[in-house]
Amino acid sequence: MPDIRRRLLPLLGHSGGSRDAMTCLYRCGNACDHPVPNETDNPYLGDVVSSAMSRRGLLAAGGAGALVLGLSSTPAIAATPASAAPAPVALKGGKAGPLTFKAIPPNQLDSLIVPNGYDSSVVIRWGDPVVPGAPEFSLGRQTAKAQSLQFGYNNDFVGVIPISDDRALLVVNHEYTNEELMFPGFTSLDALSVEQLKVAMAAHGLSVVEIERVGRSGQWTPVRSKRLRYNRRITALETRFRLTGPAAGTPALRTAADPKGYTVIGTLNNCAGGVTPWGTVLSGEENFNQYFVGGDAVPEADKAKLNRYGISTTARYPSGSRKWERAQERFDLAKHPNEANRFGWIVEVDPFDPDAPPRKHTAMGRFKHEGANVIVARSGHVVAYMGDDERFDYLYKFVSAGKYKKNDRRHNLTLLESGTLYVAQVKGDSPAAEIDGSGKLPSDGAFDGTGKWIKLVSGTTSYVPGMTAAEVLTFTRLAGDKVGATKMDRPEDVQPSLKTGKIYAAMTNNTNRGVGSNPGVDEANPRNTNKHGHIFEITEDNGDHTGLTFTWSLPIVCGDPAAADTYFGGYDKTKVSPISCPDNVAFDSAGNLWISTDGNALGSNDGLFATPIEGPDRGRVKQFLTVPRGAETCGPFITGDDRSVFVAVQHPGEISGATVDKPASTWPDGDYAKPGVVVTWRLDGGPVGS
C-alpha cells in the first residue's frame, strides 16, 4: 500500500476495538470506522436487549424439548445418494467429564500452546492440496487455477463429519483474504494484477477434505490418494449456488447474468456454521458488503437498503473495498445493482455429493450471518438459531415447516427451504436504575430476564407491515427494525447444549454501547463501551424450541477476573482464567461449554477456553490453548468420542506493518504465516478436557 496509507493503518478500523487495524481492514472493511448500520430507535421494553459440537458445530441437542441424535456427535453418513437413508451414529466413546486439565497462562508466544499431557498437529494449511491433481503450492507463482484446487485462506468454521470410526470429512470455511500476507512484493490492492485478484477469490469459500485417524489416537491427517471421492473446493470465483425458498426468483435477486434469479456465482466472507443431523454443513455469509463498489449509482429507492447492510451509497469506491470489480464487473453495483442482494444468506453444502450445487436458503433470512446451528425440537421440527454479527443487531431463529425424518435424507435436505423466521426481543427483570453501565450486578444477584420471539414471515406470508414475504427475507434487518427487535452486542455463534437444550450465544463486544447517541446499557448488555463481551443463555419456555417465549441470563461477563465488572456464574473469580471477546462456542459430551476468542482485549493471544455450565463449578473458566501471534481462534469442534479438539488458526501474524516478506509470525512452518486447521488430543488417549 502507499506509504501514507501504511502510516495511517494503525488508526483505521479500530474505534476503540481490540483487533489489529490490519484485521479490521481485510476482514470487515473497517466496519467500525463507518456509521452503525442500525440507526433505528426501537422501543425498549424495560431493559431491552438480547442478544454439536462446534461453532460451527453440531446440532442435534438433548434436553426436554429436543430429539437426541447420537451422543454429542455429528452423524456418520454413509457414502450414498441423497435418496438413501443413512442412520445418524455417534463415534464410539463420548466420555467427557469434569474439566481436569491445568489451565495454561496467557501469553504472547508465536506458537500453539496446549496443556501438559496434550499434543497438537497441523491437519491442513493454506495451499495444501485438496483436489487430486492439485499442484504443489508456490508462494511466488500463485494462480487462480491452482488455488481452486488447494486449501483456501483464513479458515474459520470447522466441521468434522464421521464416515466411520477412523475416517471423516473435514469441512472448513475460508472467510477472507489478506493480500499483504499472501503476495510477495505487495504494495497496494490497486496494484494487484487481475490474476492475483482471482487468486484471492479462489481462496475464499469452503474446502471439503477426507481425513483419517492416526493409529488409535486423537490425531487426524488428510487422506493422501489420487482417488478421493469427496474432496472439493467451493470458491467465490466460479462455483454455482442455487437459491431456494420464497425469495428465490423474485425481482431483487435477478441480474442481467441471471434474469430468473435462481443461480449465484460464489459465496463471500463465510464465517461460522453448523452441521445438520442429516450430514450437511451450514455456512454463514457475513461481511459481504466490503466486496461491492458503485453504491452511489444505484436507484435512489434502493440506497436505504444498502446502507442498512453497511454498503456505502455516497462513495464510488468506499474505504476497505476489495477491488474485485476489476476482475468481475458484477461487484460494481452501478452496473449490477442487485448483485449484493444475492449474498448474506445461509449456505447449505452436502459434502457427500460433490456434484450437488450448494444452496442459499432465502427462508432463513438475509443479514450478516455469523452462522447457524440447528436442534430437532420435541415436535420434530428443525429449529436454527442465528446471530447477526454487527453492533446493535439482532438474534434470530428459524423453525422449519416440515419435520425431521430419521431415515429419509432426501426429505431432510428440503427442511431449510420453508418455514417461519423470528427475531428476538428481550427485557431485564431489574430496575433500570440498578443497571448503571459499570457491570455491577443488580440487587437480585444476576443479569437475567424474559424474552419473546416475534414472527417476521412464515412461508410466503409476511407479518411485517408494509413488507412482502420476499422483502422480509431479502431485507431482514429492515424487518427486524420495523417490529422493534432488541439491539444486541454483536451476536456471533449461537449453539444449543446437547445436555440441557439451553441455547448459548457469544456476544463478542460492542465498544459503541453507551457512547454518544448510541443505545445505552440494559440488563442484557450491562456495560458501557463493552470491549470484552459476554455469554448469553436462553432457556426456551417449557423446553419448546418452537415456542414464542423464553427466559435468559448472562452466565459469564468476560474480562479480567480481578475487575469488578466481570462475572463467572458466581464462581470464585480468583480461580478462573481471564477471557475476552468470546466468538464461537461448542460442547463436549459432558455438556461443558468451550469458547474460542477473537480480538483478546487483555493484551495476550487469543485462545480456547472451557467451563461447566451446570453444577457447583458453573463459570469456572479454564484456558485450554492459545494460538500464535496475531491469530484468532476459530472453530472449535469436539469429536463425538471426545478424543479430539479441532480449531482453525485464522490470520496468524496479521499485525500492522507485517508482510509476507517480513512476517510478524512464522507459524506453522518457520517461514511465513499460513492459516491452518489444528487438532489437539490427549497423549494417553483419554477424553479431552477431562
HELIX and SHEET records of a PDB file:
HELIX    1   1 ASP A    3  LEU A    8  1                                   6    
HELIX    2   2 LEU A    9  LEU A   11  5                                   3    
HELIX    3   3 ALA A   21  CYS A   28  1                                   8    
HELIX    4   4 ALA A   31  ASP A   33  5                                   3    
HELIX    5   5 LEU A  139  ARG A  141  5                                   3    
HELIX    6   6 ALA A  144  GLN A  147  1                                   4    
HELIX    7   7 GLU A  179  LEU A  181  5                                   3    
HELIX    8   8 VAL A  194  ALA A  203  1                                  10    
HELIX    9   9 PRO A  251  LEU A  253  5                                   3    
HELIX   10  10 PHE A  288  TYR A  291  5                                   4    
HELIX   11  11 GLY A  295  ALA A  297  5                                   3    
HELIX   12  12 GLU A  300  ASP A  302  5                                   3    
HELIX   13  13 LYS A  303  ARG A  308  1                                   6    
HELIX   14  14 TRP A  324  ARG A  326  5                                   3    
HELIX   15  15 GLU A  329  PHE A  331  5                                   3    
HELIX   16  16 GLU A  339  ARG A  342  5                                   4    
HELIX   17  17 THR A  362  MET A  364  5                                   3    
HELIX   18  18 ARG A  409  ASN A  412  1                                   4    
HELIX   19  19 LEU A  415  GLU A  417  5                                   3    
HELIX   20  20 ALA A  432  GLU A  434  5                                   3    
HELIX   21  21 ALA A  469  THR A  474  1                                   6    
HELIX   22  22 THR A  476  LYS A  482  1                                   7    
HELIX   23  23 ASP A  541  GLY A  543  5                                   3    
HELIX   24  24 LYS A  573  LYS A  575  5                                   3    
SHEET    1   A 7 GLY A  57  LEU A  58  0                                        
SHEET    2   A 7 ASN A 270  VAL A 275  1                                        
SHEET    3   A 7 VAL A 281  GLU A 285 -1                                        
SHEET    4   A 7 ILE A 346  VAL A 349 -1                                        
SHEET    5   A 7 ARG A 359  HIS A 361 -1                                        
SHEET    6   A 7 ARG A 240  THR A 244  1                                        
SHEET    7   A 7 THR A 263  ILE A 265 -1                                        
SHEET    1   B 4 TYR A 118  ARG A 125  0                                        
SHEET    2   B 4 GLY A 676  ARG A 682 -1                                        
SHEET    3   B 4 VAL A 645  GLN A 650 -1                                        
SHEET    4   B 4 GLU A 632  ILE A 638 -1                                        
SHEET    1   C 4 ASN A 155  PRO A 162  0                                        
SHEET    2   C 4 ARG A 167  HIS A 174 -1                                        
SHEET    3   C 4 GLY A 205  ARG A 213 -1                                        
SHEET    4   C 4 TRP A 220  PRO A 222 -1                                        
SHEET    1   D 4 ASN A 155  PRO A 162  0                                        
SHEET    2   D 4 ARG A 167  HIS A 174 -1                                        
SHEET    3   D 4 GLY A 205  ARG A 213 -1                                        
SHEET    4   D 4 ARG A 232  ILE A 234 -1                                        
SHEET    1   E 6 ASN A 373  VAL A 376  0                                        
SHEET    2   E 6 HIS A 381  GLY A 387 -1                                        
SHEET    3   E 6 LEU A 395  LYS A 403 -1                                        
SHEET    4   E 6 GLY A 419  GLY A 428 -1                                        
SHEET    5   E 6 ASP A 448  SER A 458 -1                                        
SHEET    6   E 6 THR A 461  SER A 462 -1                                        
SHEET    1   F 9 ASN A 373  VAL A 376  0                                        
SHEET    2   F 9 HIS A 381  GLY A 387 -1                                        
SHEET    3   F 9 LEU A 395  LYS A 403 -1                                        
SHEET    4   F 9 GLY A 419  GLY A 428 -1                                        
SHEET    5   F 9 ASP A 448  SER A 458 -1                                        
SHEET    6   F 9 THR A 549  VAL A 557 -1                                        
SHEET    7   F 9 HIS A 534  GLU A 540 -1                                        
SHEET    8   F 9 ILE A 503  MET A 507 -1                                        
SHEET    9   F 9 PRO A 491  PRO A 496 -1                                        
SHEET    1   G 7 ASN A 373  VAL A 376  0                                        
SHEET    2   G 7 HIS A 381  GLY A 387 -1                                        
SHEET    3   G 7 LEU A 395  LYS A 403 -1                                        
SHEET    4   G 7 GLY A 419  GLY A 428 -1                                        
SHEET    5   G 7 ASP A 448  SER A 458 -1                                        
SHEET    6   G 7 THR A 549  VAL A 557 -1                                        
SHEET    7   G 7 TYR A 567  PHE A 568 -1                                        
SHEET    1   H 2 ARG A 391  ASP A 393  0                                        
SHEET    2   H 2 MET A 488  ASP A 489 -1                                        
SHEET    1   I 4 PRO A 582  PHE A 587  0                                        
SHEET    2   I 4 LEU A 593  THR A 597 -1                                        
SHEET    3   I 4 GLY A 607  THR A 611 -1                                        
SHEET    4   I 4 LYS A 622  THR A 626 -1                                        
END                                                                             
